[in-house]
């Protein structure tokens, strides 16, 4: 599973060097963080609407769009999906309530 994310991350990095008029991702980078965040908000809302509608194919489609734009954000910020995977691995086997309490303790 993560192989696909890592391949996509490589492509997103390559798009940083492309012309904004030839690449959708390059155009997002060119427009800046606010545009990337707006797309994440839009895709998040579309994922919510799909889930409320109960159409499983639409949920998958919209979630893919949401993940994609989150990956654009990661690349824009100099991060990569492996770092997110590592964080999920760190949390694996830890109760969500325990993990949330640990975050509160660290504030």
PDB file as gemmi writes it, atoms N, CA and C in Angstrom:
CRYST1    1.000    1.000    1.000  90.00  90.00  90.00 P 1                      
ATOM      1  N   UNK A   1       0.824  -1.199   0.000  1.00  0.00           N  
ATOM      2  CA  UNK A   1       0.000   0.000   0.000  1.00  0.00           C  
ATOM      3  C   UNK A   1       0.856   1.245   0.000  1.00  0.00           C  
ATOM      4  N   UNK A   2       1.824   1.342   0.864  1.00  0.00           N  
ATOM      5  CA  UNK A   2       2.599   2.567   0.962  1.00  0.00           C  
ATOM      6  C   UNK A   2       3.470   2.795  -0.263  1.00  0.00           C  
ATOM      7  N   UNK A   3       3.738   1.745  -1.041  1.00  0.00           N  
ATOM      8  CA  UNK A   3       4.530   1.901  -2.252  1.00  0.00           C  
ATOM      9  C   UNK A   3       3.867   2.901  -3.200  1.00  0.00           C  
ATOM     10  N   UNK A   4       2.573   2.839  -3.338  1.00  0.00           N  
ATOM     11  CA  UNK A   4       1.841   3.769  -4.192  1.00  0.00           C  
ATOM     12  C   UNK A   4       1.995   5.187  -3.673  1.00  0.00           C  
ATOM     13  N   UNK A   5       1.889   5.361  -2.375  1.00  0.00           N  
ATOM     14  CA  UNK A   5       2.045   6.699  -1.796  1.00  0.00           C  
ATOM     15  C   UNK A   5       3.452   7.234  -2.025  1.00  0.00           C  
ATOM     16  N   UNK A   6       4.442   6.383  -1.893  1.00  0.00           N  
ATOM     17  CA  UNK A   6       5.820   6.820  -2.091  1.00  0.00           C  
ATOM     18  C   UNK A   6       6.094   7.165  -3.550  1.00  0.00           C  
ATOM     19  N   UNK A   7       5.542   6.387  -4.484  1.00  0.00           N  
ATOM     20  CA  UNK A   7       5.677   6.708  -5.907  1.00  0.00           C  
ATOM     21  C   UNK A   7       5.014   8.048  -6.212  1.00  0.00           C  
ATOM     22  N   UNK A   8       3.828   8.248  -5.661  1.00  0.00           N  
ATOM     23  CA  UNK A   8       3.124   9.507  -5.864  1.00  0.00           C  
ATOM     24  C   UNK A   8       3.924  10.668  -5.277  1.00  0.00           C  
ATOM     25  N   UNK A   9       4.508  10.466  -4.111  1.00  0.00           N  
ATOM     26  CA  UNK A   9       5.319  11.520  -3.489  1.00  0.00           C  
ATOM     27  C   UNK A   9       6.477  11.923  -4.397  1.00  0.00           C  
ATOM     28  N   UNK A  10       7.100  10.949  -5.053  1.00  0.00           N  
ATOM     29  CA  UNK A  10       8.191  11.252  -5.980  1.00  0.00           C  
ATOM     30  C   UNK A  10       7.699  12.108  -7.144  1.00  0.00           C  
ATOM     31  N   UNK A  11       6.557  11.760  -7.681  1.00  0.00           N  
ATOM     32  CA  UNK A  11       5.991  12.532  -8.790  1.00  0.00           C  
ATOM     33  C   UNK A  11       5.642  13.949  -8.338  1.00  0.00           C  
ATOM     34  N   UNK A  12       5.063  14.074  -7.145  1.00  0.00           N  
ATOM     35  CA  UNK A  12       4.712  15.399  -6.638  1.00  0.00           C  
ATOM     36  C   UNK A  12       5.950  16.269  -6.463  1.00  0.00           C  
ATOM     37  N   UNK A  13       7.050  15.677  -6.049  1.00  0.00           N  
ATOM     38  CA  UNK A  13       8.317  16.414  -5.943  1.00  0.00           C  
ATOM     39  C   UNK A  13       8.773  16.892  -7.316  1.00  0.00           C  
ATOM     40  N   UNK A  14       8.662  16.017  -8.310  1.00  0.00           N  
ATOM     41  CA  UNK A  14       9.063  16.385  -9.669  1.00  0.00           C  
ATOM     42  C   UNK A  14       8.237  17.551 -10.199  1.00  0.00           C  
ATOM     43  N   UNK A  15       6.980  17.586  -9.842  1.00  0.00           N  
ATOM     44  CA  UNK A  15       6.084  18.637 -10.339  1.00  0.00           C  
ATOM     45  C   UNK A  15       6.477  20.026  -9.821  1.00  0.00           C  
ATOM     46  N   UNK A  16       7.242  20.086  -8.753  1.00  0.00           N  
ATOM     47  CA  UNK A  16       7.689  21.384  -8.223  1.00  0.00           C  
ATOM     48  C   UNK A  16       8.530  22.134  -9.253  1.00  0.00           C  
ATOM     49  N   UNK A  17       9.169  21.397 -10.161  1.00  0.00           N  
ATOM     50  CA  UNK A  17      10.057  22.002 -11.148  1.00  0.00           C  
ATOM     51  C   UNK A  17       9.386  22.201 -12.505  1.00  0.00           C  
ATOM     52  N   UNK A  18       8.107  21.923 -12.587  1.00  0.00           N  
ATOM     53  CA  UNK A  18       7.415  22.035 -13.868  1.00  0.00           C  
ATOM     54  C   UNK A  18       6.656  23.343 -13.965  1.00  0.00           C  
ATOM     55  N   UNK A  19       6.295  23.664 -15.171  1.00  0.00           N  
ATOM     56  CA  UNK A  19       5.560  24.891 -15.447  1.00  0.00           C  
ATOM     57  C   UNK A  19       4.122  24.776 -14.939  1.00  0.00           C  
ATOM     58  N   UNK A  20       3.648  25.854 -14.350  1.00  0.00           N  
ATOM     59  CA  UNK A  20       2.287  25.865 -13.803  1.00  0.00           C  
ATOM     60  C   UNK A  20       1.231  25.711 -14.884  1.00  0.00           C  
ATOM     61  N   UNK A  21       1.552  26.043 -16.118  1.00  0.00           N  
ATOM     62  CA  UNK A  21       0.554  25.914 -17.183  1.00  0.00           C  
ATOM     63  C   UNK A  21       0.549  24.524 -17.823  1.00  0.00           C  
ATOM     64  N   UNK A  22       1.466  23.652 -17.376  1.00  0.00           N  
ATOM     65  CA  UNK A  22       1.531  22.293 -17.932  1.00  0.00           C  
ATOM     66  C   UNK A  22       1.222  21.213 -16.913  1.00  0.00           C  
ATOM     67  N   UNK A  23       1.060  21.599 -15.641  1.00  0.00           N  
ATOM     68  CA  UNK A  23       0.829  20.609 -14.593  1.00  0.00           C  
ATOM     69  C   UNK A  23      -0.130  21.180 -13.553  1.00  0.00           C  
ATOM     70  N   UNK A  24      -1.181  20.424 -13.279  1.00  0.00           N  
ATOM     71  CA  UNK A  24      -2.137  20.832 -12.243  1.00  0.00           C  
ATOM     72  C   UNK A  24      -1.437  21.002 -10.903  1.00  0.00           C  
ATOM     73  N   UNK A  25      -0.594  20.038 -10.540  1.00  0.00           N  
ATOM     74  CA  UNK A  25       0.097  20.096  -9.250  1.00  0.00           C  
ATOM     75  C   UNK A  25       1.045  21.295  -9.210  1.00  0.00           C  
ATOM     76  N   UNK A  26       1.775  21.513 -10.294  1.00  0.00           N  
ATOM     77  CA  UNK A  26       2.668  22.675 -10.348  1.00  0.00           C  
ATOM     78  C   UNK A  26       1.869  23.964 -10.181  1.00  0.00           C  
ATOM     79  N   UNK A  27       0.671  24.002 -10.746  1.00  0.00           N  
ATOM     80  CA  UNK A  27      -0.157  25.207 -10.592  1.00  0.00           C  
ATOM     81  C   UNK A  27      -0.575  25.401  -9.136  1.00  0.00           C  
ATOM     82  N   UNK A  28      -0.833  24.305  -8.426  1.00  0.00           N  
ATOM     83  CA  UNK A  28      -1.148  24.422  -6.995  1.00  0.00           C  
ATOM     84  C   UNK A  28       0.038  24.979  -6.223  1.00  0.00           C  
ATOM     85  N   UNK A  29       1.227  24.440  -6.490  1.00  0.00           N  
ATOM     86  CA  UNK A  29       2.433  24.946  -5.818  1.00  0.00           C  
ATOM     87  C   UNK A  29       2.629  26.430  -6.136  1.00  0.00           C  
ATOM     88  N   UNK A  30       2.419  26.784  -7.393  1.00  0.00           N  
ATOM     89  CA  UNK A  30       2.616  28.164  -7.819  1.00  0.00           C  
ATOM     90  C   UNK A  30       1.641  29.120  -7.117  1.00  0.00           C  
ATOM     91  N   UNK A  31       0.404  28.671  -6.942  1.00  0.00           N  
ATOM     92  CA  UNK A  31      -0.616  29.513  -6.303  1.00  0.00           C  
ATOM     93  C   UNK A  31      -0.414  29.625  -4.798  1.00  0.00           C  
ATOM     94  N   UNK A  32       0.279  28.659  -4.213  1.00  0.00           N  
ATOM     95  CA  UNK A  32       0.646  28.765  -2.812  1.00  0.00           C  
ATOM     96  C   UNK A  32      -0.212  27.977  -1.835  1.00  0.00           C  
ATOM     97  N   UNK A  33       0.187  28.094  -0.582  1.00  0.00           N  
ATOM     98  CA  UNK A  33      -0.397  27.314   0.505  1.00  0.00           C  
ATOM     99  C   UNK A  33      -1.898  27.515   0.646  1.00  0.00           C  
ATOM    100  N   UNK A  34      -2.370  28.751   0.550  1.00  0.00           N  
ATOM    101  CA  UNK A  34      -3.807  28.987   0.731  1.00  0.00           C  
ATOM    102  C   UNK A  34      -4.641  28.219  -0.291  1.00  0.00           C  
ATOM    103  N   UNK A  35      -4.163  28.147  -1.529  1.00  0.00           N  
ATOM    104  CA  UNK A  35      -4.889  27.400  -2.565  1.00  0.00           C  
ATOM    105  C   UNK A  35      -4.875  25.905  -2.266  1.00  0.00           C  
ATOM    106  N   UNK A  36      -3.733  25.399  -1.825  1.00  0.00           N  
ATOM    107  CA  UNK A  36      -3.639  23.976  -1.466  1.00  0.00           C  
ATOM    108  C   UNK A  36      -4.587  23.665  -0.317  1.00  0.00           C  
ATOM    109  N   UNK A  37      -4.603  24.508   0.690  1.00  0.00           N  
ATOM    110  CA  UNK A  37      -5.492  24.288   1.839  1.00  0.00           C  
ATOM    111  C   UNK A  37      -6.956  24.382   1.441  1.00  0.00           C  
ATOM    112  N   UNK A  38      -7.272  25.292   0.541  1.00  0.00           N  
ATOM    113  CA  UNK A  38      -8.647  25.419   0.046  1.00  0.00           C  
ATOM    114  C   UNK A  38      -9.079  24.129  -0.654  1.00  0.00           C  
ATOM    115  N   UNK A  39      -8.169  23.534  -1.453  1.00  0.00           N  
ATOM    116  CA  UNK A  39      -8.494  22.273  -2.121  1.00  0.00           C  
ATOM    117  C   UNK A  39      -8.709  21.158  -1.107  1.00  0.00           C  
ATOM    118  N   UNK A  40      -7.907  21.125  -0.054  1.00  0.00           N  
ATOM    119  CA  UNK A  40      -8.094  20.104   0.979  1.00  0.00           C  
ATOM    120  C   UNK A  40      -9.456  20.285   1.646  1.00  0.00           C  
ATOM    121  N   UNK A  41      -9.814  21.513   1.937  1.00  0.00           N  
ATOM    122  CA  UNK A  41     -11.130  21.776   2.522  1.00  0.00           C  
ATOM    123  C   UNK A  41     -12.256  21.339   1.604  1.00  0.00           C  
ATOM    124  N   UNK A  42     -12.121  21.655   0.322  1.00  0.00           N  
ATOM    125  CA  UNK A  42     -13.126  21.275  -0.668  1.00  0.00           C  
ATOM    126  C   UNK A  42     -13.255  19.756  -0.770  1.00  0.00           C  
ATOM    127  N   UNK A  43     -12.117  19.082  -0.853  1.00  0.00           N  
ATOM    128  CA  UNK A  43     -12.145  17.620  -0.979  1.00  0.00           C  
ATOM    129  C   UNK A  43     -12.650  16.961   0.301  1.00  0.00           C  
ATOM    130  N   UNK A  44     -12.348  17.554   1.427  1.00  0.00           N  
ATOM    131  CA  UNK A  44     -12.851  17.043   2.701  1.00  0.00           C  
ATOM    132  C   UNK A  44     -14.377  17.132   2.740  1.00  0.00           C  
ATOM    133  N   UNK A  45     -14.895  18.276   2.331  1.00  0.00           N  
ATOM    134  CA  UNK A  45     -16.349  18.448   2.307  1.00  0.00           C  
ATOM    135  C   UNK A  45     -16.999  17.458   1.343  1.00  0.00           C  
ATOM    136  N   UNK A  46     -16.375  17.243   0.176  1.00  0.00           N  
ATOM    137  CA  UNK A  46     -16.926  16.297  -0.792  1.00  0.00           C  
ATOM    138  C   UNK A  46     -16.880  14.864  -0.253  1.00  0.00           C  
ATOM    139  N   UNK A  47     -15.861  14.549   0.523  1.00  0.00           N  
ATOM    140  CA  UNK A  47     -15.778  13.220   1.145  1.00  0.00           C  
ATOM    141  C   UNK A  47     -16.898  13.047   2.166  1.00  0.00           C  
ATOM    142  N   UNK A  48     -17.137  14.080   2.939  1.00  0.00           N  
ATOM    143  CA  UNK A  48     -18.221  14.041   3.933  1.00  0.00           C  
ATOM    144  C   UNK A  48     -19.573  13.848   3.250  1.00  0.00           C  
ATOM    145  N   UNK A  49     -19.808  14.590   2.178  1.00  0.00           N  
ATOM    146  CA  UNK A  49     -21.073  14.483   1.449  1.00  0.00           C  
ATOM    147  C   UNK A  49     -21.233  13.079   0.862  1.00  0.00           C  
ATOM    148  N   UNK A  50     -20.146  12.542   0.318  1.00  0.00           N  
ATOM    149  CA  UNK A  50     -20.199  11.181  -0.233  1.00  0.00           C  
ATOM    150  C   UNK A  50     -20.535  10.174   0.859  1.00  0.00           C  
ATOM    151  N   UNK A  51     -19.931  10.341   2.023  1.00  0.00           N  
ATOM    152  CA  UNK A  51     -20.198   9.413   3.131  1.00  0.00           C  
ATOM    153  C   UNK A  51     -21.646   9.523   3.585  1.00  0.00           C  
ATOM    154  N   UNK A  52     -22.145  10.741   3.665  1.00  0.00           N  
ATOM    155  CA  UNK A  52     -23.553  10.923   4.052  1.00  0.00           C  
ATOM    156  C   UNK A  52     -24.485  10.275   3.026  1.00  0.00           C  
ATOM    157  N   UNK A  53     -24.084  10.295   1.756  1.00  0.00           N  
ATOM    158  CA  UNK A  53     -24.894   9.705   0.700  1.00  0.00           C  
ATOM    159  C   UNK A  53     -24.811   8.187   0.661  1.00  0.00           C  
ATOM    160  N   UNK A  54     -23.773   7.641   1.281  1.00  0.00           N  
ATOM    161  CA  UNK A  54     -23.658   6.190   1.382  1.00  0.00           C  
ATOM    162  C   UNK A  54     -23.189   5.463   0.132  1.00  0.00           C  
ATOM    163  N   UNK A  55     -22.774   6.206  -0.890  1.00  0.00           N  
ATOM    164  CA  UNK A  55     -22.301   5.579  -2.122  1.00  0.00           C  
ATOM    165  C   UNK A  55     -20.826   5.217  -1.936  1.00  0.00           C  
ATOM    166  N   UNK A  56     -20.551   3.933  -1.771  1.00  0.00           N  
ATOM    167  CA  UNK A  56     -19.193   3.473  -1.464  1.00  0.00           C  
ATOM    168  C   UNK A  56     -18.182   3.854  -2.543  1.00  0.00           C  
ATOM    169  N   UNK A  57     -18.560   3.744  -3.805  1.00  0.00           N  
ATOM    170  CA  UNK A  57     -17.640   4.125  -4.881  1.00  0.00           C  
ATOM    171  C   UNK A  57     -17.310   5.612  -4.814  1.00  0.00           C  
ATOM    172  N   UNK A  58     -18.302   6.425  -4.518  1.00  0.00           N  
ATOM    173  CA  UNK A  58     -18.086   7.871  -4.420  1.00  0.00           C  
ATOM    174  C   UNK A  58     -17.222   8.201  -3.196  1.00  0.00           C  
ATOM    175  N   UNK A  59     -17.424   7.474  -2.120  1.00  0.00           N  
ATOM    176  CA  UNK A  59     -16.585   7.672  -0.920  1.00  0.00           C  
ATOM    177  C   UNK A  59     -15.122   7.386  -1.267  1.00  0.00           C  
ATOM    178  N   UNK A  60     -14.874   6.300  -1.967  1.00  0.00           N  
ATOM    179  CA  UNK A  60     -13.502   5.956  -2.366  1.00  0.00           C  
ATOM    180  C   UNK A  60     -12.922   7.041  -3.279  1.00  0.00           C  
ATOM    181  N   UNK A  61     -13.702   7.460  -4.263  1.00  0.00           N  
ATOM    182  CA  UNK A  61     -13.255   8.480  -5.213  1.00  0.00           C  
ATOM    183  C   UNK A  61     -12.884   9.784  -4.496  1.00  0.00           C  
ATOM    184  N   UNK A  62     -13.772  10.243  -3.624  1.00  0.00           N  
ATOM    185  CA  UNK A  62     -13.525  11.507  -2.928  1.00  0.00           C  
ATOM    186  C   UNK A  62     -12.397  11.388  -1.908  1.00  0.00           C  
ATOM    187  N   UNK A  63     -12.291  10.237  -1.265  1.00  0.00           N  
ATOM    188  CA  UNK A  63     -11.181  10.030  -0.330  1.00  0.00           C  
ATOM    189  C   UNK A  63      -9.853  10.041  -1.076  1.00  0.00           C  
ATOM    190  N   UNK A  64      -9.824   9.461  -2.271  1.00  0.00           N  
ATOM    191  CA  UNK A  64      -8.603   9.499  -3.083  1.00  0.00           C  
ATOM    192  C   UNK A  64      -8.228  10.945  -3.402  1.00  0.00           C  
ATOM    193  N   UNK A  65      -9.209  11.768  -3.762  1.00  0.00           N  
ATOM    194  CA  UNK A  65      -8.939  13.190  -4.017  1.00  0.00           C  
ATOM    195  C   UNK A  65      -8.403  13.881  -2.769  1.00  0.00           C  
ATOM    196  N   UNK A  66      -9.003  13.568  -1.624  1.00  0.00           N  
ATOM    197  CA  UNK A  66      -8.569  14.178  -0.361  1.00  0.00           C  
ATOM    198  C   UNK A  66      -7.137  13.769  -0.034  1.00  0.00           C  
ATOM    199  N   UNK A  67      -6.839  12.487  -0.115  1.00  0.00           N  
ATOM    200  CA  UNK A  67      -5.475  12.005   0.168  1.00  0.00           C  
ATOM    201  C   UNK A  67      -4.479  12.653  -0.793  1.00  0.00           C  
ATOM    202  N   UNK A  68      -4.853  12.726  -2.067  1.00  0.00           N  
ATOM    203  CA  UNK A  68      -3.969  13.319  -3.068  1.00  0.00           C  
ATOM    204  C   UNK A  68      -3.609  14.751  -2.683  1.00  0.00           C  
ATOM    205  N   UNK A  69      -4.608  15.533  -2.353  1.00  0.00           N  
ATOM    206  CA  UNK A  69      -4.335  16.934  -2.024  1.00  0.00           C  
ATOM    207  C   UNK A  69      -3.601  17.076  -0.692  1.00  0.00           C  
ATOM    208  N   UNK A  70      -3.813  16.170   0.228  1.00  0.00           N  
ATOM    209  CA  UNK A  70      -3.015  16.157   1.465  1.00  0.00           C  
ATOM    210  C   UNK A  70      -1.554  15.851   1.140  1.00  0.00           C  
ATOM    211  N   UNK A  71      -1.337  14.991   0.163  1.00  0.00           N  
ATOM    212  CA  UNK A  71       0.040  14.680  -0.233  1.00  0.00           C  
ATOM    213  C   UNK A  71       0.695  15.879  -0.918  1.00  0.00           C  
ATOM    214  N   UNK A  72      -0.089  16.650  -1.664  1.00  0.00           N  
ATOM    215  CA  UNK A  72       0.437  17.890  -2.240  1.00  0.00           C  
ATOM    216  C   UNK A  72       0.872  18.819  -1.114  1.00  0.00           C  
ATOM    217  N   UNK A  73       0.063  18.917  -0.071  1.00  0.00           N  
ATOM    218  CA  UNK A  73       0.415  19.734   1.094  1.00  0.00           C  
ATOM    219  C   UNK A  73       1.717  19.245   1.729  1.00  0.00           C  
ATOM    220  N   UNK A  74       1.827  17.949   1.941  1.00  0.00           N  
ATOM    221  CA  UNK A  74       3.054  17.402   2.533  1.00  0.00           C  
ATOM    222  C   UNK A  74       4.270  17.808   1.709  1.00  0.00           C  
ATOM    223  N   UNK A  75       4.185  17.609   0.396  1.00  0.00           N  
ATOM    224  CA  UNK A  75       5.311  17.953  -0.471  1.00  0.00           C  
ATOM    225  C   UNK A  75       5.603  19.447  -0.424  1.00  0.00           C  
ATOM    226  N   UNK A  76       4.563  20.249  -0.424  1.00  0.00           N  
ATOM    227  CA  UNK A  76       4.747  21.702  -0.360  1.00  0.00           C  
ATOM    228  C   UNK A  76       5.494  22.113   0.905  1.00  0.00           C  
ATOM    229  N   UNK A  77       5.253  21.382   1.979  1.00  0.00           N  
ATOM    230  CA  UNK A  77       5.855  21.712   3.269  1.00  0.00           C  
ATOM    231  C   UNK A  77       7.181  20.980   3.512  1.00  0.00           C  
ATOM    232  N   UNK A  78       7.677  20.284   2.477  1.00  0.00           N  
ATOM    233  CA  UNK A  78       8.945  19.583   2.608  1.00  0.00           C  
ATOM    234  C   UNK A  78       8.846  18.298   3.418  1.00  0.00           C  
ATOM    235  N   UNK A  79       7.642  17.736   3.467  1.00  0.00           N  
ATOM    236  CA  UNK A  79       7.390  16.498   4.203  1.00  0.00           C  
ATOM    237  C   UNK A  79       7.078  15.393   3.208  1.00  0.00           C  
ATOM    238  N   UNK A  80       7.005  14.162   3.707  1.00  0.00           N  
ATOM    239  CA  UNK A  80       6.682  13.054   2.813  1.00  0.00           C  
ATOM    240  C   UNK A  80       5.756  12.069   3.519  1.00  0.00           C  
ATOM    241  N   UNK A  81       5.082  11.223   2.745  1.00  0.00           N  
ATOM    242  CA  UNK A  81       4.118  10.304   3.341  1.00  0.00           C  
ATOM    243  C   UNK A  81       4.742   9.314   4.316  1.00  0.00           C  
ATOM    244  N   UNK A  82       6.020   8.997   4.125  1.00  0.00           N  
ATOM    245  CA  UNK A  82       6.659   8.058   5.052  1.00  0.00           C  
ATOM    246  C   UNK A  82       6.635   8.605   6.473  1.00  0.00           C  
ATOM    247  N   UNK A  83       6.740   9.905   6.611  1.00  0.00           N  
ATOM    248  CA  UNK A  83       6.693  10.501   7.948  1.00  0.00           C  
ATOM    249  C   UNK A  83       5.313  10.312   8.584  1.00  0.00           C  
ATOM    250  N   UNK A  84       4.275  10.392   7.787  1.00  0.00           N  
ATOM    251  CA  UNK A  84       2.914  10.151   8.291  1.00  0.00           C  
ATOM    252  C   UNK A  84       2.744   8.673   8.620  1.00  0.00           C  
ATOM    253  N   UNK A  85       3.244   7.817   7.749  1.00  0.00           N  
ATOM    254  CA  UNK A  85       3.178   6.373   8.003  1.00  0.00           C  
ATOM    255  C   UNK A  85       3.920   6.035   9.292  1.00  0.00           C  
ATOM    256  N   UNK A  86       5.089   6.642   9.480  1.00  0.00           N  
ATOM    257  CA  UNK A  86       5.858   6.408  10.705  1.00  0.00           C  
ATOM    258  C   UNK A  86       5.072   6.843  11.940  1.00  0.00           C  
ATOM    259  N   UNK A  87       4.363   7.951  11.833  1.00  0.00           N  
ATOM    260  CA  UNK A  87       3.553   8.418  12.963  1.00  0.00           C  
ATOM    261  C   UNK A  87       2.402   7.456  13.233  1.00  0.00           C  
ATOM    262  N   UNK A  88       1.779   6.958  12.177  1.00  0.00           N  
ATOM    263  CA  UNK A  88       0.713   5.968  12.364  1.00  0.00           C  
ATOM    264  C   UNK A  88       1.267   4.692  12.981  1.00  0.00           C  
ATOM    265  N   UNK A  89       2.456   4.272  12.542  1.00  0.00           N  
ATOM    266  CA  UNK A  89       3.103   3.100  13.138  1.00  0.00           C  
ATOM    267  C   UNK A  89       3.359   3.328  14.625  1.00  0.00           C  
ATOM    268  N   UNK A  90       3.809   4.543  14.964  1.00  0.00           N  
ATOM    269  CA  UNK A  90       4.079   4.864  16.365  1.00  0.00           C  
ATOM    270  C   UNK A  90       2.811   4.724  17.211  1.00  0.00           C  
ATOM    271  N   UNK A  91       1.697   5.109  16.625  1.00  0.00           N  
ATOM    272  CA  UNK A  91       0.424   5.069  17.346  1.00  0.00           C  
ATOM    273  C   UNK A  91      -0.206   3.686  17.376  1.00  0.00           C  
ATOM    274  N   UNK A  92       0.236   2.795  16.500  1.00  0.00           N  
ATOM    275  CA  UNK A  92      -0.376   1.475  16.375  1.00  0.00           C  
ATOM    276  C   UNK A  92      -0.297   0.734  17.704  1.00  0.00           C  
ATOM    277  N   UNK A  93      -1.417   0.204  18.131  1.00  0.00           N  
ATOM    278  CA  UNK A  93      -1.460  -0.550  19.381  1.00  0.00           C  
ATOM    279  C   UNK A  93      -1.639   0.322  20.607  1.00  0.00           C  
ATOM    280  N   UNK A  94      -1.706   1.648  20.403  1.00  0.00           N  
ATOM    281  CA  UNK A  94      -1.936   2.571  21.524  1.00  0.00           C  
ATOM    282  C   UNK A  94      -3.400   2.989  21.468  1.00  0.00           C  
ATOM    283  N   UNK A  95      -4.061   2.903  22.574  1.00  0.00           N  
ATOM    284  CA  UNK A  95      -5.456   3.324  22.639  1.00  0.00           C  
ATOM    285  C   UNK A  95      -5.578   4.767  22.174  1.00  0.00           C  
ATOM    286  N   UNK A  96      -6.609   5.030  21.395  1.00  0.00           N  
ATOM    287  CA  UNK A  96      -6.860   6.403  20.957  1.00  0.00           C  
ATOM    288  C   UNK A  96      -7.031   7.352  22.127  1.00  0.00           C  
ATOM    289  N   UNK A  97      -7.658   6.877  23.183  1.00  0.00           N  
ATOM    290  CA  UNK A  97      -7.840   7.718  24.371  1.00  0.00           C  
ATOM    291  C   UNK A  97      -6.498   7.997  25.046  1.00  0.00           C  
ATOM    292  N   UNK A  98      -5.633   6.990  25.104  1.00  0.00           N  
ATOM    293  CA  UNK A  98      -4.302   7.171  25.696  1.00  0.00           C  
ATOM    294  C   UNK A  98      -3.478   8.138  24.857  1.00  0.00           C  
ATOM    295  N   UNK A  99      -3.505   7.950  23.536  1.00  0.00           N  
ATOM    296  CA  UNK A  99      -2.739   8.807  22.641  1.00  0.00           C  
ATOM    297  C   UNK A  99      -3.195  10.251  22.752  1.00  0.00           C  
ATOM    298  N   UNK A 100      -4.502  10.460  22.811  1.00  0.00           N  
ATOM    299  CA  UNK A 100      -5.046  11.813  22.932  1.00  0.00           C  
ATOM    300  C   UNK A 100      -4.646  12.437  24.268  1.00  0.00           C  
ATOM    301  N   UNK A 101      -4.661  11.656  25.331  1.00  0.00           N  
ATOM    302  CA  UNK A 101      -4.258  12.151  26.657  1.00  0.00           C  
ATOM    303  C   UNK A 101      -2.774  12.531  26.648  1.00  0.00           C  
ATOM    304  N   UNK A 102      -1.951  11.751  25.937  1.00  0.00           N  
ATOM    305  CA  UNK A 102      -0.519  12.061  25.849  1.00  0.00           C  
ATOM    306  C   UNK A 102      -0.306  13.388  25.129  1.00  0.00           C  
ATOM    307  N   UNK A 103      -1.095  13.652  24.104  1.00  0.00           N  
ATOM    308  CA  UNK A 103      -0.981  14.929  23.387  1.00  0.00           C  
ATOM    309  C   UNK A 103      -1.344  16.078  24.314  1.00  0.00           C  
ATOM    310  N   UNK A 104      -2.372  15.881  25.125  1.00  0.00           N  
ATOM    311  CA  UNK A 104      -2.793  16.923  26.059  1.00  0.00           C  
ATOM    312  C   UNK A 104      -1.698  17.191  27.099  1.00  0.00           C  
ATOM    313  N   UNK A 105      -1.032  16.127  27.550  1.00  0.00           N  
ATOM    314  CA  UNK A 105       0.036  16.254  28.533  1.00  0.00           C  
ATOM    315  C   UNK A 105       1.242  16.999  27.978  1.00  0.00           C  
ATOM    316  N   UNK A 106       1.446  16.917  26.667  1.00  0.00           N  
ATOM    317  CA  UNK A 106       2.604  17.546  26.034  1.00  0.00           C  
ATOM    318  C   UNK A 106       2.374  19.010  25.694  1.00  0.00           C  
ATOM    319  N   UNK A 107       1.202  19.530  25.960  1.00  0.00           N  
ATOM    320  CA  UNK A 107       0.911  20.941  25.643  1.00  0.00           C  
ATOM    321  C   UNK A 107       1.376  21.857  26.723  1.00  0.00           C  
TER     322      UNK A 107                                                      
END                                                                             
